[in-house]
Amino acid sequence: MPVVPRQLPAAPGLFAGRVVELAGLDRALAAAAQEGRDIAVRGQVAADPPGDLPVAGATVVVSAIGGAGGIGKTWLALAWAHRHLDRFPDGQLFVDLRGFSPAGEPMESGVAVRGFLDALGVDPGRIPTDLDAQAALYRSLVAGRQMLVVLDNAATAGQVVPLLPGSPTCTVLVTGRHRLASLIDRYGARQLTLDVLTRAEARALLAARLGGHRAAAEPDAVDDLVDLCEGYPLALSITARNAATRPGVPLAEVAAELRELGLEMLDHDTDPAASLPTVLSWSLRRLTDQQRTLFGLLGIAPGTDTTLPAAVALTGLPPARARKDLSALEEASLVERRPRGRYVMHDLVRDYAATTAHDLPNDVRETALARVIDFHLHTAHTADRLLDPHGPLLRPDPPAPGVHPLPLPDAASGMAWLDAEHATLLATQRAAGALGRHHVVWHLAWALDTFHIRRGHLHDALASWQAALDAAEHLPDPTTRSRTHRLLGHACSRLGLHEEATGHLNQALALAVRHRDSTEQLHNHRSLAFAWGARGDDWRALNHARHALDLQRTLDRPVREGEALNLAGWFAARLGEFDIARDHCHAALKLHRHHHNPTGEADTLDSLGFIAHRTGDHHQAVNHYHQALTLFRTLGNTYQVADTLDNIGHPHAALGQHDRARAAWREALELYRQQGRDTDAERLQHQLDNLDNLDNATST
C-alpha cells in the first residue's frame, strides 16, 4: 500500500489577511482543473477524474510565490495548504531548500529528492545513485496521485526542476525571493508576488497577536505601530512579540521606541530568523559586489524611489550595466519596478540598504551622492529654463565629471519630469544641505520656483526658500541674499503670511538699495506690489508697481517691461482707473505676443478680462478669460487656472449663464482645495451657495 506522507509544517498561528492572495492561489488550481476538462472535451483524454482536480494530459499546477525576505511567503503557502488538505488525500511533501537561510549554501536538489523518496517509503537499497534516475523514480511514485508538493525558500530554478512531478494530478507551490523565470517560461508557473499587508490587514495581525482588548485600549498607538512597520509582516510580528512579552509596557511606549531606534528594534542577537536585518542580509549573498554597492547607494540616495538615469548618475556605470544591476535587485525582490520606469524600495528595506552603505569607502559614498545630486539639480535647471525661457539665467556650478542631465526636449516634458521627480528634488535639496553644498540648495530652490507656483505647491515653495535663505548666509554674493529674501517674501505672501512677507521684502529692498542693484530693486517693488495687493492695500500696491515700471523702462528688457505694465494696469483697474489700466495692459499684451511669452500673455489677458467685466462688457470679459485659460492650461499652470476659473464665473453669472458659472467655480474650488488654498476655497464655496440660492429664489 502506498505511503501517504504528511510533511507540512504547522499552519502559521494567528494568520491574518492575504485574502486576495489566497483567492489567487485558489484560482490557479481552478484554472488548471478547467484546462484539464477542456483537454478532455477535445478528446485528448478519456474522461475527467473525480472532483475539480486536473486530469492526465493537463499541465502540473505550479504557483511561484515571490517577494522580499520576511514578506510572508512561507506563511501564505502553509496557510493555503492547510485550508485545502482535503484536495490532496494522497499526501503532502514539504522541503526547505534553504535558498536564503542561516545555513549559507542552498540545499542540493539531490538531497531534496532523496528526502522525498524516503518520505514516500522507498527502500534505501532501491534508490539509484544518479540524480536523474532518482528524480524519475520520484515522478513515478507520485504519478496519478493527488498530492501537494511545497518547495519552500528556493534559490534557483535549477533547484526546483528535479522536484517537479510529471503528473498533472499534483500541485506544486514554490516560494522564493528570486523570480524563477524558467519556471514561468517552461512550466507555465503562475507568479504571485507578495507586497506588504494593507493597513486593515496589518491592524488585524497586531490585534490578533496582542489581543483585542489591548489593541482596542490604545488604537492610536496601534496606528503608529502599523505606520512604523508599513505593513511589513516580519516587522509587524517582531513588534507584536516585543509588545506581547512586555505586557506592562504601554503600546505608545513601544511605538516611541520603534520610532527612535528603527531597524535596531527589529534586530535579534541570537535568533537570526527573528531579526529583520539578518533576514534581509541573506538576499545579498547571491549578488555581485557591484550589485551590493548599488543596493547600498540606493539606500542613501535622496528620495524614496529612483529611475535608470538617476541610478546611472549615482553609480557612474554605463546605462546598460546599471539596468542589469537594477534588474538583479528586482529579481532578488529588493526593489520593485513600478510604471514609468521607477524603482522603489520598501522603507524598511531602504533603511537596511543604508546600513550596508556604511561599509562602503567614504569616497565611494560621497562621490555617488555628489553625482546624483548634480544630476537632479542640472536636469531641474534644464526643465526650469523650458518653463520660463524669459526668466533670469542663473547657472549652477558645473556638474561632477561624467554626470549627464536629461536632455528634455520641450516645456511639456520639463513639467512632466518635475511632476514625477518633485519629492526626490525636495529630498535632494535636504541632502545637499546636510552635506553643506549651499550652492546646490540655493539653485534647487531657484530651479523649482516656477514649477511650485504653477502647480500651486505653495508650502513646498516656502520650505524650499527657507532652506535657501539658510544657504545664502554661506554664499558670498550679496545679490543672492537680497534675491532670497525677496522670493521667500513672495512665498509667504502667497500663503497669507503677510507680516513675514513684507518683512522679508523690505529686507530685500534695503539690501538692493545698499548695493545699488537697480534690477533687484525693481523686482522687489514688483513683489511688494503683489504683497500689498494680497493684503488689500491696492493704493500701496499700485505705488510699488509704478516704481517697478519706471525702473524697468531704464533697462532693455521688453518682456519684463510687459510684466511691469500688466502689474501696474492690474492695480490701476482694481482702483477703478480703467482707461489707464486698459492702455497699460494692451501695451503689455503687444510686447508679450511679439516676444512669444505665453506666460505674460495669459497674465495680461486675465487682467483685460477683469477690466472688461468691471466696465460692463461681460462678453468681452469671457472671451479674454477663455484665451487666458487656454494658455494657462497649455503651460500646466494650475495655480493660475484656478484663479482664472474663479474670475470667469463672474461675467458668466452677470450674463445669466449660471450653469457655466457654476461649472467654472466648481472646477476652481477643487483646484483650490488640492492646492491647500483654504481661504480661496471658503470664499468660492460662498459664491456657489449664493448662486444656488439665487436660482432657488428665481424658480419659486
Residue pairs with C-beta under 8 A, 6 or more apart in sequence:
2 90
2 120
2 121
2 141
2 145
3 91
3 119
3 120
3 121
4 89
4 90
4 91
5 91
5 92
5 93
5 119
5 120
6 91
6 92
7 91
7 92
7 93
7 94
7 95
7 119
8 78
8 81
8 82
8 85
8 92
8 94
8 148
8 150
9 78
9 94
10 78
11 78
11 79
11 81
11 82
12 74
12 75
12 78
12 79
14 205
14 208
14 209
15 75
15 79
16 197
16 201
16 204
16 205
16 208
17 197
17 198
17 200
17 201
17 202
17 204
17 205
18 72
18 75
18 76
18 79
18 197
18 201
21 76
21 192
21 194
22 76
22 79
22 80
22 83
24 190
24 192
25 63
25 76
25 80
25 173
25 192
26 80
28 61
28 63
28 190
28 192
29 52
29 61
29 84
29 87
29 171
30 52
31 190
32 54
32 58
32 59
32 60
32 61
32 168
32 171
33 52
33 53
33 54
35 54
35 58
35 59
36 45
36 48
36 49
36 53
36 54
36 55
36 57
36 58
36 168
37 48
37 55
39 45
39 55
39 57
39 58
40 46
40 47
40 48
40 55
40 57
44 57
45 55
45 56
45 57
47 55
48 55
49 55
49 56
49 169
51 87
53 87
53 146
53 169
54 60
54 61
54 168
54 169
55 168
55 169
56 144
56 167
56 168
56 169
57 168
58 168
59 168
59 187
59 188
60 164
60 165
60 166
60 167
60 168
60 170
60 171
60 172
60 187
61 168
61 170
61 171
61 172
62 164
62 172
62 174
62 183
62 187
62 188
62 189
62 190
63 171
63 172
63 173
63 174
63 189
63 190
63 192
64 174
64 175
64 176
64 179
64 180
64 183
64 184
64 189
64 190
64 191
64 192
65 73
65 76
65 77
65 173
65 174
65 175
65 176
65 192
65 194
66 73
66 175
66 176
66 177
66 178
66 179
66 180
66 191
66 192
66 193
66 194
66 333
67 73
67 177
67 193
67 194
67 195
67 333
68 177
68 280
68 283
68 333
68 334
68 346
68 349
69 100
69 177
69 234
69 279
69 280
69 282
69 283
69 333
70 232
70 233
70 234
70 235
70 276
70 279
70 280
71 194
71 195
71 196
71 232
71 233
71 234
71 333
72 194
72 197
72 233
72 234
73 152
73 175
73 176
73 177
73 194
74 152
74 153
74 175
75 233
76 175
76 194
77 150
77 152
77 173
77 175
78 150
80 173
81 92
81 148
81 150
81 173
84 148
85 92
87 146
87 148
87 171
88 146
88 147
88 148
88 171
89 146
90 142
90 145
90 146
90 147
91 145
91 147
91 148
92 147
92 148
92 149
92 150
93 116
93 119
93 147
93 148
93 149
93 150
94 149
94 150
94 152
95 107
95 112
95 115
95 116
95 150
95 151
95 152
95 163
96 107
96 152
96 153
97 106
97 107
97 112
97 151
97 152
97 153
97 154
97 155
97 159
97 160
97 176
98 105
98 106
98 107
98 153
98 155
99 106
99 153
99 154
99 155
99 156
99 159
99 176
99 177
99 178
100 153
100 155
100 176
100 177
100 279
100 282
100 283
100 285
101 153
101 282
102 272
102 273
102 278
102 282
104 285
106 154
106 155
106 156
106 159
107 159
108 159
109 131
109 135
109 158
109 159
109 160
109 161
109 162
109 163
110 131
110 134
110 162
112 151
112 159
112 162
112 163
113 131
113 134
113 135
113 138
113 162
113 163
114 127
114 134
116 138
116 163
117 127
117 134
117 137
117 138
117 141
118 124
120 138
120 141
120 142
122 137
122 141
126 137
127 134
127 137
128 134
128 137
131 162
132 162
134 162
135 162
135 163
138 163
138 165
139 165
139 166
139 167
142 149
142 165
142 167
142 170
143 165
143 166
143 167
143 169
144 167
144 169
145 167
145 169
145 170
146 169
146 170
147 165
147 169
147 170
147 171
148 170
148 171
148 172
148 173
149 163
149 164
149 165
149 170
149 171
149 172
149 173
150 172
150 173
150 175
151 159
151 160
151 163
151 172
151 173
151 174
151 175
152 175
153 175
153 176
154 160
154 174
154 175
154 176
154 178
154 180
155 176
155 178
155 286
156 178
156 180
157 180
157 181
157 182
157 183
160 174
160 180
160 183
161 182
161 183
163 172
164 172
164 187
165 172
174 180
174 183
174 189
177 283
177 332
177 333
178 286
178 331
178 332
178 333
179 191
179 193
179 330
179 331
179 333
180 189
183 189
184 191
193 333
195 231
195 336
196 202
196 230
196 231
196 232
196 233
196 346
197 205
197 231
197 232
197 233
197 236
198 231
199 226
199 231
201 231
202 226
202 229
202 231
202 236
203 215
203 222
203 223
203 226
205 233
205 236
205 237
205 240
206 215
206 222
206 225
206 226
206 236
206 239
206 240
207 215
207 216
207 222
209 236
209 237
209 240
209 241
209 244
210 222
210 240
210 243
210 244
210 251
214 247
214 251
215 222
215 251
218 250
218 251
218 252
220 252
221 250
221 251
221 252
221 254
221 255
222 251
224 252
224 255
224 259
225 236
225 239
225 243
225 251
225 254
225 255
225 258
226 236
228 239
228 255
228 258
228 259
229 235
229 236
229 239
229 258
229 348
230 346
230 347
230 348
232 276
232 346
232 348
234 266
234 276
234 279
235 266
235 276
235 348
238 265
238 266
238 268
238 274
238 275
238 276
239 254
239 258
239 265
239 266
241 274
242 254
242 265
243 249
243 251
243 254
246 254
257 265
258 265
258 266
262 351
263 276
263 277
263 348
263 351
263 352
263 355
266 275
266 276
266 277
266 348
267 275
267 276
267 277
267 278
268 274
268 275
268 278
269 275
272 278
272 279
273 279
276 348
276 352
277 352
277 355
280 349
280 352
281 352
283 332
283 333
283 334
284 292
284 295
284 356
286 332
287 295
287 328
287 329
287 332
288 325
288 328
290 317
290 321
290 325
291 325
291 328
291 329
292 356
293 315
293 360
293 364
294 311
294 314
294 315
294 322
294 325
294 326
294 329
295 329
295 334
295 353
295 356
296 353
296 354
296 356
296 357
296 359
296 360
297 314
297 315
297 357
297 360
297 365
297 368
298 306
298 311
298 314
298 329
298 335
298 343
298 345
298 350
298 353
299 345
299 350
299 351
299 352
299 353
299 354
299 355
299 356
299 357
300 353
300 354
300 357
300 365
300 368
300 369
301 310
301 314
301 368
301 369
301 372
302 372
302 373
302 376
302 424
302 427
302 428
302 430
302 431
303 421
303 423
303 424
303 427
303 428
304 344
304 345
304 347
304 350
304 423
304 424
304 427
305 338
305 342
305 343
305 344
305 345
305 424
306 314
306 342
306 343
306 424
307 341
307 342
307 343
308 319
308 322
308 323
308 326
308 341
308 343
309 319
309 375
309 406
310 372
310 375
310 376
310 424
311 317
311 322
311 325
311 326
311 343
312 318
312 319
312 322
313 371
313 372
313 374
313 375
313 403
313 404
314 368
314 371
314 372
314 375
315 322
315 325
315 368
316 367
316 368
316 371
316 402
317 325
326 335
326 337
326 343
329 335
329 343
330 336
330 337
330 343
334 345
334 349
334 353
335 343
335 344
335 345
336 343
336 344
336 345
336 346
337 343
338 344
340 420
342 420
345 353
357 365
366 435
367 400
369 431
369 435
370 400
370 437
371 399
371 400
371 402
371 403
372 428
373 428
373 431
373 432
373 435
373 437
373 440
374 399
374 400
374 403
374 440
375 399
375 403
375 404
375 405
376 421
376 424
376 425
376 428
376 444
377 396
377 399
377 428
377 432
377 440
377 443
377 444
377 447
378 396
378 399
378 403
378 405
379 405
379 406
379 408
379 417
379 421
380 418
380 421
380 425
380 444
380 447
380 448
381 395
381 396
381 405
381 443
381 447
382 405
382 406
382 407
382 408
382 414
383 408
383 414
383 415
383 417
383 418
383 447
383 451
384 391
384 414
384 446
384 447
384 448
384 449
384 450
384 451
385 391
385 393
386 408
386 410
386 411
386 413
386 414
387 411
387 414
387 415
387 418
387 450
387 451
387 454
387 635
388 450
388 599
390 559
390 560
390 595
390 597
390 599
390 600
391 450
394 443
394 446
396 439
396 440
396 443
396 447
397 439
399 405
406 417
408 414
408 417
411 635
411 636
412 636
415 451
415 454
415 636
418 425
418 448
418 451
419 455
422 451
422 457
422 460
425 444
425 448
426 460
426 463
426 464
428 440
428 444
429 440
429 441
429 444
429 445
429 464
429 467
430 467
432 438
432 440
432 441
432 444
433 441
433 467
433 470
433 471
436 474
438 471
438 472
438 474
438 475
439 471
439 475
441 467
441 468
441 470
441 471
442 468
442 471
442 472
442 475
442 480
442 484
444 464
444 468
445 464
445 465
445 467
445 468
445 484
445 487
446 468
446 487
448 460
448 461
448 464
449 461
449 464
449 465
449 487
451 457
452 458
452 460
452 461
452 464
453 461
453 494
453 637
453 639
454 635
454 636
454 637
454 638
454 639
454 640
455 636
455 638
455 639
455 675
456 638
456 639
456 642
456 671
456 674
456 675
456 676
456 677
457 675
458 491
458 494
458 495
458 675
458 676
458 677
459 495
459 676
461 491
461 494
462 488
462 491
462 492
462 495
462 497
464 491
465 484
465 487
465 488
465 491
466 488
468 484
468 487
468 488
469 484
469 485
469 488
472 480
472 481
472 484
473 481
475 481
478 511
478 514
478 515
479 512
479 515
479 517
479 520
481 511
482 508
482 511
482 512
482 515
482 517
482 520
482 524
483 508
483 520
483 523
484 508
485 504
485 505
485 507
485 508
485 511
486 504
486 505
486 508
486 509
486 520
486 523
486 524
486 527
487 527
488 504
489 500
489 501
489 502
489 503
489 504
489 505
489 508
489 527
489 531
490 501
490 505
490 527
490 530
490 531
492 498
492 500
492 501
492 504
493 501
493 505
493 527
493 530
493 531
493 534
494 534
496 534
496 679
498 531
498 534
498 535
501 531
501 534
502 528
502 531
502 532
502 535
505 524
505 527
505 528
505 531
506 528
508 520
508 524
508 527
509 521
509 524
509 525
509 528
511 517
511 520
512 518
512 520
512 521
512 524
513 521
518 551
518 554
518 555
519 555
521 551
522 547
522 548
522 551
522 552
522 555
522 564
523 548
525 544
525 545
525 547
525 548
525 551
526 544
526 545
526 548
526 563
526 564
526 567
528 541
528 544
529 541
529 542
529 543
529 544
529 545
529 548
529 567
529 571
530 541
530 567
531 541
532 538
532 540
532 541
532 544
533 541
533 570
533 571
533 574
538 571
538 574
538 575
539 575
541 571
541 574
542 568
542 571
542 572
542 574
542 575
545 564
545 567
545 568
545 570
545 571
546 568
548 564
548 567
548 568
549 561
549 564
549 565
549 567
549 568
552 560
552 561
552 564
553 561
555 561
558 591
558 594
558 595
559 591
559 592
559 595
559 597
559 600
561 591
562 587
562 588
562 589
562 590
562 591
562 592
562 595
562 597
562 600
562 604
563 588
563 600
563 603
565 584
565 585
565 587
565 588
565 591
566 584
566 585
566 588
566 600
566 603
566 604
566 607
568 584
569 580
569 581
569 582
569 583
569 584
569 585
569 588
569 604
569 607
569 611
570 581
570 585
570 607
570 610
572 578
572 580
572 581
572 584
573 581
573 582
573 585
573 607
573 610
573 611
573 614
576 614
578 611
578 614
578 615
581 607
581 611
582 608
582 611
585 604
585 607
585 608
585 611
586 608
588 600
588 604
588 607
589 601
589 604
589 605
589 608
591 597
591 600
592 598
592 600
592 601
592 604
593 601
598 631
598 634
598 635
599 631
599 635
599 637
601 631
602 627
602 628
602 631
602 632
602 635
602 637
602 640
603 628
603 640
605 624
605 625
605 627
605 628
605 631
606 624
606 625
606 628
606 640
606 643
606 644
606 647
608 624
609 621
609 622
609 623
609 624
609 625
609 628
609 644
609 647
609 648
609 651
610 621
610 647
612 618
612 620
612 621
612 624
612 651
613 621
613 647
613 650
613 651
613 654
618 651
618 652
618 654
618 655
619 651
619 655
621 648
621 650
621 651
622 648
622 651
622 652
622 655
625 644
625 647
625 648
625 651
626 648
628 640
628 644
629 641
629 644
629 645
629 648
632 638
632 640
632 641
632 644
633 641
638 671
638 674
638 675
639 675
641 671
642 668
642 671
642 672
642 675
642 677
642 680
643 668
645 664
645 665
645 667
645 668
645 671
646 664
646 665
646 668
646 672
646 680
646 684
648 664
649 660
649 661
649 662
649 664
649 665
649 668
649 687
650 661
652 658
652 660
652 661
652 664
653 661
653 691
658 691
658 694
658 695
661 691
662 688
662 691
665 684
665 687
665 688
665 691
666 688
668 684
669 681
669 684
669 685
669 688
672 678
672 680
672 681
672 684
673 681
